[in-house]
Amino acid sequence: MCRGGVAVLIIYKTSMPDLSHISVEQETNIRLNRVFAQAIYVDDIEVAKEFYTKVLGMTICQVEGAKSCFLGIGNNPQAIYLEGGHPPRVPDVNGACVSFMLCVENPEEAFEELSRRGVITLQNKPMEMGGGSLWFQFIDPSGNMIEMVSMAKS
Protein backbone atom coordinates (compact mmCIF):
# COMPACT_ATOMS: atom_id res chain seq x y z
CA MET A 1 0.00 0.00 0.00
CA CYS A 2 1.25 3.46 -0.84
CA ARG A 3 1.42 6.10 1.88
CA GLY A 4 1.25 9.90 2.05
CA GLY A 5 -1.32 12.68 1.67
CA VAL A 6 -3.65 14.21 -0.87
CA ALA A 7 -2.38 16.20 -3.86
CA VAL A 8 -4.29 19.32 -4.89
CA LEU A 9 -3.49 20.93 -8.23
CA ILE A 10 -2.84 24.68 -8.11
CA ILE A 11 -2.26 26.66 -11.31
CA TYR A 12 -0.71 30.12 -11.06
CA LYS A 13 -0.93 32.45 -14.01
CA THR A 14 0.33 35.95 -14.53
CA SER A 15 -0.88 36.59 -18.07
CA MET A 16 -3.17 34.85 -20.51
CA PRO A 17 -2.90 34.49 -24.27
CA ASP A 18 -5.70 35.96 -26.39
CA LEU A 19 -8.63 33.60 -25.92
CA SER A 20 -11.25 35.77 -27.60
CA HIS A 21 -11.80 33.15 -30.33
CA ILE A 22 -12.96 30.52 -27.81
CA SER A 23 -16.72 30.28 -27.38
CA VAL A 24 -17.78 30.46 -23.73
CA GLU A 25 -21.42 31.34 -24.33
CA GLN A 26 -22.80 27.84 -23.76
CA GLU A 27 -22.28 25.35 -20.97
CA THR A 28 -19.90 22.53 -21.86
CA ASN A 29 -20.85 18.89 -22.34
CA ILE A 30 -17.51 17.84 -20.87
CA ARG A 31 -17.96 16.25 -17.44
CA LEU A 32 -14.68 15.78 -15.63
CA ASN A 33 -14.78 13.21 -12.85
CA ARG A 34 -11.30 13.35 -11.27
CA VAL A 35 -7.67 14.29 -11.73
CA PHE A 36 -5.83 11.15 -12.84
CA ALA A 37 -2.29 12.13 -11.85
CA GLN A 38 -0.10 15.17 -11.41
CA ALA A 39 2.78 15.02 -13.90
CA ILE A 40 6.20 16.22 -12.77
CA TYR A 41 8.86 16.60 -15.44
CA VAL A 42 12.43 16.31 -14.19
CA ASP A 43 15.91 16.28 -15.66
CA ASP A 44 17.34 13.26 -13.80
CA ILE A 45 14.80 10.51 -13.11
CA GLU A 46 17.04 8.65 -10.65
CA VAL A 47 17.70 11.75 -8.52
CA ALA A 48 13.98 12.57 -8.62
CA LYS A 49 12.98 9.04 -7.56
CA GLU A 50 15.36 9.25 -4.59
CA PHE A 51 13.97 12.67 -3.60
CA TYR A 52 10.28 11.79 -3.89
CA THR A 53 10.62 8.41 -2.15
CA LYS A 54 13.31 8.98 0.48
CA VAL A 55 12.67 12.65 1.31
CA LEU A 56 8.90 12.91 0.76
CA GLY A 57 7.97 9.29 1.53
CA MET A 58 6.14 8.47 -1.70
CA THR A 59 6.26 4.93 -3.07
CA ILE A 60 7.17 3.80 -6.58
CA CYS A 61 4.04 1.89 -7.56
CA GLN A 62 4.48 1.40 -11.30
CA VAL A 63 7.55 1.73 -13.55
CA GLU A 64 6.86 3.02 -17.06
CA GLY A 65 10.13 2.35 -18.90
CA ALA A 66 13.60 3.67 -18.09
CA LYS A 67 12.58 7.33 -17.73
CA SER A 68 9.21 7.36 -15.97
CA CYS A 69 7.14 5.92 -13.15
CA PHE A 70 4.02 6.46 -11.07
CA LEU A 71 4.42 7.41 -7.43
CA GLY A 72 1.79 6.61 -4.86
CA ILE A 73 0.40 8.83 -2.13
CA GLY A 74 -2.04 7.40 0.39
CA ASN A 75 -4.35 4.93 -1.31
CA ASN A 76 -3.72 6.44 -4.76
CA PRO A 77 -1.02 4.40 -6.55
CA GLN A 78 -0.96 6.83 -9.49
CA ALA A 79 -0.99 10.20 -7.71
CA ILE A 80 2.21 11.44 -9.36
CA TYR A 81 3.56 10.66 -12.83
CA LEU A 82 7.31 11.29 -12.80
CA GLU A 83 9.10 11.63 -16.15
CA GLY A 84 12.82 12.25 -16.67
CA GLY A 85 14.83 13.70 -19.54
CA HIS A 86 13.52 17.28 -19.40
CA PRO A 87 15.58 20.43 -18.86
CA PRO A 88 15.63 21.62 -15.24
CA ARG A 89 13.33 24.52 -14.36
CA VAL A 90 14.49 27.84 -13.04
CA PRO A 91 12.21 28.47 -10.06
CA ASP A 92 10.23 31.70 -10.43
CA VAL A 93 7.72 32.23 -7.63
CA ASN A 94 6.35 35.33 -9.38
CA GLY A 95 5.92 33.77 -12.83
CA ALA A 96 3.30 31.44 -14.24
CA CYS A 97 3.75 27.85 -13.17
CA VAL A 98 1.91 24.70 -12.27
CA SER A 99 2.31 23.54 -8.72
CA PHE A 100 0.52 21.18 -6.40
CA MET A 101 -0.11 20.94 -2.69
CA LEU A 102 0.65 17.95 -0.52
CA CYS A 103 -1.40 17.67 2.65
CA VAL A 104 0.53 16.92 5.82
CA GLU A 105 -0.58 16.56 9.43
CA ASN A 106 2.13 18.85 10.78
CA PRO A 107 3.64 21.39 8.37
CA GLU A 108 6.06 22.68 11.03
CA GLU A 109 7.62 19.22 11.37
CA ALA A 110 7.65 18.75 7.57
CA PHE A 111 9.32 22.16 7.14
CA GLU A 112 11.99 21.31 9.73
CA GLU A 113 12.63 17.89 8.17
CA LEU A 114 13.01 19.32 4.65
CA SER A 115 15.24 22.14 5.92
CA ARG A 116 17.40 19.66 7.85
CA ARG A 117 17.85 17.64 4.65
CA GLY A 118 18.96 20.74 2.72
CA VAL A 119 15.80 21.17 0.63
CA ILE A 120 15.33 24.78 -0.55
CA THR A 121 12.25 26.33 1.06
CA LEU A 122 10.78 29.60 -0.18
CA GLN A 123 9.55 30.82 3.19
CA ASN A 124 11.35 31.06 6.55
CA LYS A 125 8.59 29.05 8.22
CA PRO A 126 5.10 27.74 7.40
CA MET A 127 2.69 30.62 6.76
CA GLU A 128 -0.87 31.03 8.04
CA MET A 129 -3.45 30.55 5.27
CA GLY A 130 -6.46 31.42 7.40
CA GLY A 131 -8.83 29.17 9.26
CA GLY A 132 -5.98 27.41 11.06
CA SER A 133 -4.27 26.03 7.94
CA LEU A 134 -0.52 26.42 7.44
CA TRP A 135 1.36 26.37 4.13
CA PHE A 136 4.88 26.59 2.66
CA GLN A 137 6.67 26.06 -0.65
CA PHE A 138 9.85 24.18 -1.53
CA ILE A 139 11.87 23.28 -4.61
CA ASP A 140 12.61 19.75 -5.83
CA PRO A 141 16.02 18.85 -7.35
CA SER A 142 14.77 19.73 -10.88
CA GLY A 143 13.52 23.20 -9.88
CA ASN A 144 9.80 22.32 -9.61
CA MET A 145 7.90 24.22 -6.93
CA ILE A 146 5.88 22.08 -4.55
CA GLU A 147 3.65 23.24 -1.71
CA MET A 148 2.76 21.63 1.61
CA VAL A 149 -0.39 22.49 3.49
CA SER A 150 -2.21 21.40 6.60
CA MET A 151 -5.96 21.48 6.38
CA ALA A 152 -7.71 23.08 9.35
CA LYS A 153 -9.31 20.59 11.67
CA SER A 154 -13.10 20.78 11.67
Phi and psi in degrees as GROMACS dihedral restraints (atoms count N, CA, C in turn):
[ dihedral_restraints ]
;  ai    aj    ak    al  type     phi  dphi    fc
    3     4     5     6     1   -81.6    20    10
    4     5     6     7     1   153.0    20    10
    6     7     8     9     1  -124.5    20    10
    7     8     9    10     1   164.8    20    10
    9    10    11    12     1   136.8    20    10
   10    11    12    13     1  -151.7    20    10
   12    13    14    15     1  -122.2    20    10
   13    14    15    16     1  -160.2    20    10
   15    16    17    18     1  -102.5    20    10
   16    17    18    19     1   136.9    20    10
   18    19    20    21     1   -98.0    20    10
   19    20    21    22     1   134.9    20    10
   21    22    23    24     1  -122.8    20    10
   22    23    24    25     1   124.5    20    10
   24    25    26    27     1   -77.4    20    10
   25    26    27    28     1   130.0    20    10
   27    28    29    30     1  -124.5    20    10
   28    29    30    31     1   129.4    20    10
   30    31    32    33     1  -117.2    20    10
   31    32    33    34     1   120.3    20    10
   33    34    35    36     1   -97.1    20    10
   34    35    36    37     1   141.3    20    10
   36    37    38    39     1  -143.8    20    10
   37    38    39    40     1   139.6    20    10
   39    40    41    42     1  -107.3    20    10
   40    41    42    43     1   -26.4    20    10
   42    43    44    45     1  -151.5    20    10
   43    44    45    46     1   152.0    20    10
   45    46    47    48     1  -116.5    20    10
   46    47    48    49     1   145.7    20    10
   48    49    50    51     1   -70.0    20    10
   49    50    51    52     1   168.1    20    10
   51    52    53    54     1   -67.5    20    10
   52    53    54    55     1   115.5    20    10
   54    55    56    57     1  -111.2    20    10
   55    56    57    58     1    17.4    20    10
   57    58    59    60     1   -63.1    20    10
   58    59    60    61     1   -20.6    20    10
   60    61    62    63     1   -81.3    20    10
   61    62    63    64     1   -10.1    20    10
   63    64    65    66     1   -87.4    20    10
   64    65    66    67     1   127.6    20    10
   66    67    68    69     1   -77.5    20    10
   67    68    69    70     1   124.0    20    10
   69    70    71    72     1  -123.3    20    10
   70    71    72    73     1    16.4    20    10
   72    73    74    75     1   -76.7    20    10
   73    74    75    76     1   -24.9    20    10
   75    76    77    78     1  -114.9    20    10
   76    77    78    79     1   153.0    20    10
   78    79    80    81     1   -65.9    20    10
   79    80    81    82     1   148.9    20    10
   81    82    83    84     1   -81.6    20    10
   82    83    84    85     1   157.0    20    10
   84    85    86    87     1   -94.2    20    10
   85    86    87    88     1    -4.6    20    10
   87    88    89    90     1   -74.4    20    10
   88    89    90    91     1   129.7    20    10
   90    91    92    93     1  -123.0    20    10
   91    92    93    94     1    97.5    20    10
   93    94    95    96     1   -73.7    20    10
   94    95    96    97     1   143.4    20    10
   96    97    98    99     1  -119.1    20    10
   97    98    99   100     1   -15.3    20    10
   99   100   101   102     1  -176.5    20    10
  100   101   102   103     1   165.3    20    10
  102   103   104   105     1   -88.6    20    10
  103   104   105   106     1   126.0    20    10
  105   106   107   108     1   -71.2    20    10
  106   107   108   109     1   -56.1    20    10
  108   109   110   111     1  -158.8    20    10
  109   110   111   112     1   153.1    20    10
  111   112   113   114     1   -92.2    20    10
  112   113   114   115     1   123.3    20    10
  114   115   116   117     1   -89.7    20    10
  115   116   117   118     1   134.9    20    10
  117   118   119   120     1  -124.5    20    10
  118   119   120   121     1   121.1    20    10
  120   121   122   123     1  -100.2    20    10
  121   122   123   124     1   126.9    20    10
  123   124   125   126     1  -129.0    20    10
  124   125   126   127     1   162.3    20    10
  126   127   128   129     1   -81.8    20    10
  127   128   129   130     1   -48.0    20    10
  129   130   131   132     1  -114.4    20    10
  130   131   132   133     1   107.0    20    10
  132   133   134   135     1   -62.9    20    10
  133   134   135   136     1   -37.0    20    10
  135   136   137   138     1   -68.5    20    10
  136   137   138   139     1   -42.8    20    10
  138   139   140   141     1   -63.1    20    10
  139   140   141   142     1   -41.9    20    10
  141   142   143   144     1   -64.5    20    10
  142   143   144   145     1   -42.8    20    10
  144   145   146   147     1   -60.4    20    10
  145   146   147   148     1   -43.2    20    10
  147   148   149   150     1   -60.4    20    10
  148   149   150   151     1   -45.6    20    10
  150   151   152   153     1   -62.9    20    10
  151   152   153   154     1   -51.5    20    10
  153   154   155   156     1   -70.3    20    10
  154   155   156   157     1   -29.1    20    10
  156   157   158   159     1   -89.9    20    10
  157   158   159   160     1   -48.0    20    10
  159   160   161   162     1   -83.7    20    10
  160   161   162   163     1   -31.0    20    10
  162   163   164   165     1   -92.2    20    10
  163   164   165   166     1   -43.1    20    10
  165   166   167   168     1   -98.3    20    10
  166   167   168   169     1   -10.2    20    10
  168   169   170   171     1    79.6    20    10
  169   170   171   172     1    16.1    20    10
  171   172   173   174     1   -75.6    20    10
  172   173   174   175     1   167.4    20    10
  174   175   176   177     1  -122.2    20    10
  175   176   177   178     1   135.2    20    10
  177   178   179   180     1   -74.2    20    10
  178   179   180   181     1   115.6    20    10
  180   181   182   183     1  -106.0    20    10
  181   182   183   184     1   -22.5    20    10
  183   184   185   186     1  -157.7    20    10
  184   185   186   187     1   124.4    20    10
  186   187   188   189     1   -93.0    20    10
  187   188   189   190     1   133.6    20    10
  189   190   191   192     1  -119.6    20    10
  190   191   192   193     1    65.0    20    10
  192   193   194   195     1    87.3    20    10
  193   194   195   196     1  -172.6    20    10
  195   196   197   198     1   -73.3    20    10
  196   197   198   199     1   -21.8    20    10
  198   199   200   201     1  -116.8    20    10
  199   200   201   202     1    11.9    20    10
  201   202   203   204     1  -155.2    20    10
  202   203   204   205     1   158.3    20    10
  204   205   206   207     1  -161.6    20    10
  205   206   207   208     1   165.7    20    10
  207   208   209   210     1  -103.7    20    10
  208   209   210   211     1   136.9    20    10
  210   211   212   213     1  -109.2    20    10
  211   212   213   214     1   140.2    20    10
  213   214   215   216     1   -99.4    20    10
  214   215   216   217     1   145.9    20    10
  216   217   218   219     1  -133.1    20    10
  217   218   219   220     1   127.4    20    10
  219   220   221   222     1    58.6    20    10
  220   221   222   223     1  -132.4    20    10
  222   223   224   225     1   -94.7    20    10
  223   224   225   226     1    15.2    20    10
  225   226   227   228     1  -105.3    20    10
  226   227   228   229     1   103.2    20    10
  228   229   230   231     1   -75.4    20    10
  229   230   231   232     1    -5.1    20    10
  231   232   233   234     1  -128.7    20    10
  232   233   234   235     1    41.1    20    10
  234   235   236   237     1   -69.4    20    10
  235   236   237   238     1   -39.0    20    10
  237   238   239   240     1  -126.2    20    10
  238   239   240   241     1   130.5    20    10
  240   241   242   243     1  -103.3    20    10
  241   242   243   244     1   117.8    20    10
  243   244   245   246     1  -107.5    20    10
  244   245   246   247     1   124.7    20    10
  246   247   248   249     1  -131.8    20    10
  247   248   249   250     1   125.8    20    10
  249   250   251   252     1   -92.4    20    10
  250   251   252   253     1   174.0    20    10
  252   253   254   255     1    93.1    20    10
  253   254   255   256     1    13.3    20    10
  255   256   257   258     1  -108.0    20    10
  256   257   258   259     1   152.3    20    10
  258   259   260   261     1   -64.3    20    10
  259   260   261   262     1   144.9    20    10
  261   262   263   264     1   -64.7    20    10
  262   263   264   265     1   151.1    20    10
  264   265   266   267     1   -87.4    20    10
  265   266   267   268     1   151.8    20    10
  267   268   269   270     1   -99.2    20    10
  268   269   270   271     1   112.6    20    10
  270   271   272   273     1   -58.9    20    10
  271   272   273   274     1   132.3    20    10
  273   274   275   276     1  -139.7    20    10
  274   275   276   277     1    96.3    20    10
  276   277   278   279     1   -69.3    20    10
  277   278   279   280     1   -14.6    20    10
  279   280   281   282     1   -99.3    20    10
  280   281   282   283     1    -9.1    20    10
  282   283   284   285     1   -95.8    20    10
  283   284   285   286     1   175.0    20    10
  285   286   287   288     1   -70.3    20    10
  286   287   288   289     1   137.2    20    10
  288   289   290   291     1  -161.7    20    10
  289   290   291   292     1   165.1    20    10
  291   292   293   294     1  -106.2    20    10
  292   293   294   295     1   133.7    20    10
  294   295   296   297     1  -136.6    20    10
  295   296   297   298     1   174.9    20    10
  297   298   299   300     1  -146.9    20    10
  298   299   300   301     1   158.5    20    10
  300   301   302   303     1  -109.4    20    10
  301   302   303   304     1   136.2    20    10
  303   304   305   306     1  -106.2    20    10
  304   305   306   307     1   127.6    20    10
  306   307   308   309     1   -81.4    20    10
  307   308   309   310     1   134.7    20    10
  309   310   311   312     1  -132.8    20    10
  310   311   312   313     1   152.4    20    10
  312   313   314   315     1   -66.8    20    10
  313   314   315   316     1   -43.0    20    10
  315   316   317   318     1  -132.3    20    10
  316   317   318   319     1    96.4    20    10
  318   319   320   321     1   -66.6    20    10
  319   320   321   322     1   -27.9    20    10
  321   322   323   324     1   -63.7    20    10
  322   323   324   325     1   -45.4    20    10
  324   325   326   327     1   -64.8    20    10
  325   326   327   328     1   -41.5    20    10
  327   328   329   330     1   -62.9    20    10
  328   329   330   331     1   -42.2    20    10
  330   331   332   333     1   -60.7    20    10
  331   332   333   334     1   -47.7    20    10
  333   334   335   336     1   -62.4    20    10
  334   335   336   337     1   -42.1    20    10
  336   337   338   339     1   -63.0    20    10
  337   338   339   340     1   -47.1    20    10
  339   340   341   342     1   -64.4    20    10
  340   341   342   343     1   -42.6    20    10
  342   343   344   345     1   -61.5    20    10
  343   344   345   346     1   -43.8    20    10
  345   346   347   348     1   -60.3    20    10
  346   347   348   349     1   -34.2    20    10
  348   349   350   351     1   -83.5    20    10
  349   350   351   352     1    -1.7    20    10
  351   352   353   354     1    88.1    20    10
  352   353   354   355     1    12.1    20    10
  354   355   356   357     1   -72.2    20    10
  355   356   357   358     1   137.3    20    10
  357   358   359   360     1   -75.4    20    10
  358   359   360   361     1   120.9    20    10
  360   361   362   363     1  -106.3    20    10
  361   362   363   364     1   150.3    20    10
  363   364   365   366     1   -96.6    20    10
  364   365   366   367     1    -6.7    20    10
  366   367   368   369     1  -122.9    20    10
  367   368   369   370     1   163.8    20    10
  369   370   371   372     1   -82.2    20    10
  370   371   372   373     1   -16.2    20    10
  372   373   374   375     1  -167.5    20    10
  373   374   375   376     1   164.9    20    10
  375   376   377   378     1   -59.7    20    10
  376   377   378   379     1   140.3    20    10
  378   379   380   381     1  -103.1    20    10
  379   380   381   382     1   147.6    20    10
  381   382   383   384     1   -72.0    20    10
  382   383   384   385     1   128.9    20    10
  384   385   386   387     1   -97.8    20    10
  385   386   387   388     1   -13.0    20    10
  387   388   389   390     1   105.5    20    10
  388   389   390   391     1   147.8    20    10
  390   391   392   393     1    68.2    20    10
  391   392   393   394     1    17.2    20    10
  393   394   395   396     1    90.1    20    10
  394   395   396   397     1    -0.2    20    10
  396   397   398   399     1   -87.6    20    10
  397   398   399   400     1   142.8    20    10
  399   400   401   402     1  -116.5    20    10
  400   401   402   403     1   154.8    20    10
  402   403   404   405     1  -151.9    20    10
  403   404   405   406     1   147.0    20    10
  405   406   407   408     1  -154.9    20    10
  406   407   408   409     1   163.8    20    10
  408   409   410   411     1  -117.7    20    10
  409   410   411   412     1   150.6    20    10
  411   412   413   414     1  -146.3    20    10
  412   413   414   415     1   169.1    20    10
  414   415   416   417     1  -114.9    20    10
  415   416   417   418     1   132.7    20    10
  417   418   419   420     1   -81.7    20    10
  418   419   420   421     1   173.5    20    10
  420   421   422   423     1   -61.6    20    10
  421   422   423   424     1   -18.6    20    10
  423   424   425   426     1   -96.8    20    10
  424   425   426   427     1     3.8    20    10
  426   427   428   429     1    92.2    20    10
  427   428   429   430     1     5.4    20    10
  429   430   431   432     1   -76.2    20    10
  430   431   432   433     1   136.9    20    10
  432   433   434   435     1   -88.1    20    10
  433   434   435   436     1   130.8    20    10
  435   436   437   438     1  -126.0    20    10
  436   437   438   439     1   148.6    20    10
  438   439   440   441     1  -120.6    20    10
  439   440   441   442     1   146.5    20    10
  441   442   443   444     1  -120.2    20    10
  442   443   444   445     1   140.7    20    10
  444   445   446   447     1  -142.1    20    10
  445   446   447   448     1   147.9    20    10
  447   448   449   450     1  -108.8    20    10
  448   449   450   451     1   134.4    20    10
  450   451   452   453     1   -86.6    20    10
  451   452   453   454     1   138.2    20    10
  453   454   455   456     1   -59.8    20    10
  454   455   456   457     1   140.8    20    10
  456   457   458   459     1   -75.7    20    10
  457   458   459   460     1   135.7    20    10
